[in-house]
Amino acid sequence: MIQALQTPANPPYKIKQSLIIAQSAEMRVIDQTLAPGEAVPWHLHPESDDYIICLRGALEVREINSEKVTTLRALERCLIPSNRPHTTVNASNAECQFLIVQGPGHVEFRALPKLETSAHPRNDV
């Protein structure tokens, strides 16, 4: 059974806002807001995918293994398969809000050591 929440997600990093809005044993939906200049640190999810949907602003989804950068704007989305290192970065001068649908499978945030991002492509907004 999916439970509607809206409780703080308390991630192991600091961003403007992170709320769990639904959760079950094998799925979680998180509403996150990044202030200008904020980013979610490099991480991966060993057993679950991230389906990211941008609600407002511009969001860069950076993947380290493929050196891929996807810029999402309102209502655009992308899928990050399980076990793929990635980060999400506010790519605008305003707040950026997005949903993350995680699953199916055990949801775990596994932080990665600080990775150098200057060598990776960046789409200017």
The 8 nearest C-alpha neighbors of each residue, nearest first, counted from 0:
[[1, 23, 2, 24, 22, 3, 21, 25],
 [2, 0, 23, 22, 21, 3, 26, 24],
 [1, 3, 21, 22, 4, 0, 23, 20],
 [4, 2, 21, 20, 1, 5, 22, 19],
 [3, 5, 20, 6, 21, 19, 2, 22],
 [6, 4, 20, 19, 18, 7, 3, 21],
 [5, 7, 18, 19, 4, 8, 20, 17],
 [8, 6, 18, 9, 17, 19, 5, 16],
 [7, 9, 18, 19, 17, 10, 6, 29],
 [10, 8, 7, 11, 17, 12, 18, 13],
 [9, 11, 12, 8, 13, 17, 7, 108],
 [10, 12, 9, 13, 110, 108, 8, 40],
 [13, 11, 10, 14, 39, 40, 9, 38],
 [14, 12, 15, 11, 10, 39, 16, 9],
 [13, 15, 16, 33, 37, 12, 32, 34],
 [14, 16, 33, 32, 34, 13, 17, 31],
 [17, 15, 32, 31, 14, 18, 33, 30],
 [16, 18, 31, 8, 30, 7, 32, 29],
 [19, 17, 7, 8, 30, 6, 5, 29],
 [18, 20, 29, 5, 8, 6, 21, 28],
 [19, 21, 5, 4, 3, 28, 29, 18],
 [22, 20, 3, 28, 2, 4, 27, 19],
 [23, 21, 27, 2, 1, 26, 28, 24],
 [22, 24, 1, 26, 25, 0, 27, 2],
 [23, 25, 26, 22, 105, 104, 27, 0],
 [26, 24, 104, 103, 105, 23, 102, 106],
 [27, 25, 102, 23, 101, 103, 22, 24],
 [26, 28, 22, 101, 21, 100, 23, 29],
 [29, 27, 100, 21, 99, 20, 19, 101],
 [28, 30, 19, 99, 18, 98, 20, 31],
 [31, 29, 98, 18, 17, 97, 19, 99],
 [32, 30, 17, 16, 97, 96, 29, 98],
 [33, 31, 96, 16, 95, 15, 97, 17],
 [32, 34, 95, 15, 37, 94, 14, 89],
 [33, 35, 94, 37, 15, 36, 95, 32],
 [36, 34, 92, 93, 37, 94, 89, 91],
 [35, 37, 89, 34, 38, 88, 90, 33],
 [38, 36, 33, 34, 35, 89, 88, 14],
 [39, 37, 88, 87, 40, 89, 33, 36],
 [38, 40, 87, 86, 88, 41, 37, 12],
 [41, 39, 86, 38, 42, 110, 12, 87],
 [42, 40, 86, 85, 111, 110, 84, 39],
 [43, 41, 110, 111, 84, 109, 85, 40],
 [42, 44, 84, 109, 82, 83, 45, 108],
 [43, 45, 82, 108, 107, 81, 47, 46],
 [46, 44, 82, 81, 47, 43, 107, 109],
 [47, 45, 81, 104, 44, 105, 106, 82],
 [48, 46, 102, 81, 104, 103, 44, 106],
 [47, 49, 81, 80, 102, 101, 79, 50],
 [50, 48, 101, 79, 100, 78, 51, 99],
 [49, 51, 78, 100, 99, 77, 79, 101],
 [50, 52, 99, 76, 77, 98, 49, 78],
 [53, 51, 76, 98, 97, 75, 74, 54],
 [54, 52, 97, 73, 74, 75, 72, 55],
 [53, 55, 73, 97, 96, 74, 52, 56],
 [56, 54, 73, 96, 95, 53, 72, 57],
 [55, 57, 95, 72, 94, 91, 73, 93],
 [56, 58, 72, 90, 91, 71, 95, 89],
 [59, 57, 89, 71, 90, 70, 88, 60],
 [60, 58, 70, 88, 87, 69, 90, 61],
 [59, 61, 87, 69, 68, 86, 70, 58],
 [62, 60, 68, 86, 85, 67, 59, 87],
 [63, 61, 85, 67, 66, 84, 64, 65],
 [62, 64, 66, 65, 84, 85, 61, 67],
 [65, 63, 66, 62, 84, 83, 67, 85],
 [64, 66, 67, 63, 62, 68, 61, 83],
 [67, 65, 63, 62, 64, 119, 68, 120],
 [66, 68, 65, 62, 61, 69, 63, 120],
 [69, 67, 61, 60, 62, 59, 121, 120],
 [68, 70, 60, 59, 71, 61, 67, 77],
 [71, 69, 59, 58, 60, 68, 57, 72],
 [70, 72, 58, 75, 57, 53, 59, 69],
 [71, 73, 57, 75, 53, 56, 74, 58],
 [72, 74, 54, 55, 53, 75, 56, 71],
 [75, 73, 53, 54, 52, 72, 76, 55],
 [76, 74, 71, 72, 73, 53, 52, 77],
 [77, 75, 52, 51, 53, 71, 74, 78],
 [76, 78, 51, 50, 79, 52, 75, 69],
 [77, 79, 50, 49, 80, 51, 76, 48],
 [78, 80, 49, 48, 50, 81, 77, 83],
 [81, 79, 48, 83, 78, 49, 82, 47],
 [80, 82, 48, 47, 44, 45, 83, 46],
 [81, 83, 45, 44, 43, 84, 80, 46],
 [82, 84, 81, 43, 80, 85, 79, 44],
 [85, 83, 43, 42, 63, 62, 82, 41],
 [86, 84, 62, 61, 41, 42, 63, 43],
 [85, 87, 41, 61, 39, 40, 60, 42],
 [86, 88, 60, 39, 59, 38, 61, 58],
 [89, 87, 38, 59, 58, 90, 37, 39],
 [88, 90, 58, 91, 37, 95, 35, 33],
 [91, 89, 57, 58, 59, 88, 124, 92],
 [92, 90, 57, 93, 89, 56, 35, 124],
 [91, 93, 35, 94, 90, 36, 89, 34],
 [94, 92, 91, 35, 95, 56, 34, 89],
 [95, 93, 34, 33, 35, 56, 96, 32],
 [94, 96, 56, 33, 55, 32, 89, 57],
 [97, 95, 32, 55, 54, 31, 53, 33],
 [98, 96, 53, 54, 52, 31, 30, 32],
 [99, 97, 30, 52, 29, 51, 31, 53],
 [98, 100, 51, 29, 28, 50, 49, 101],
 [99, 101, 28, 50, 49, 27, 51, 98],
 [102, 100, 49, 27, 26, 48, 47, 99],
 [103, 101, 47, 26, 104, 48, 25, 106],
 [102, 104, 25, 47, 26, 101, 48, 105],
 [103, 105, 25, 102, 47, 46, 106, 26],
 [104, 106, 25, 46, 47, 107, 103, 102],
 [107, 105, 47, 104, 102, 46, 101, 25],
 [106, 108, 44, 109, 105, 45, 46, 47],
 [109, 107, 44, 43, 110, 42, 106, 45],
 [108, 110, 43, 42, 44, 107, 111, 45],
 [111, 109, 42, 41, 108, 43, 112, 40],
 [110, 112, 42, 41, 113, 109, 43, 114],
 [113, 111, 114, 110, 41, 42, 40, 115],
 [112, 114, 111, 115, 41, 40, 110, 116],
 [115, 113, 112, 116, 41, 111, 63, 40],
 [114, 116, 117, 113, 118, 119, 63, 112],
 [115, 117, 119, 118, 114, 120, 63, 61],
 [116, 118, 119, 115, 120, 121, 114, 66],
 [119, 117, 116, 120, 115, 66, 121, 114],
 [118, 120, 116, 117, 66, 121, 67, 68],
 [121, 119, 68, 118, 122, 66, 67, 117],
 [122, 120, 123, 68, 119, 59, 117, 61],
 [121, 123, 124, 120, 70, 68, 59, 69],
 [124, 122, 121, 90, 91, 70, 120, 59],
 [123, 122, 90, 91, 57, 70, 92, 121]]
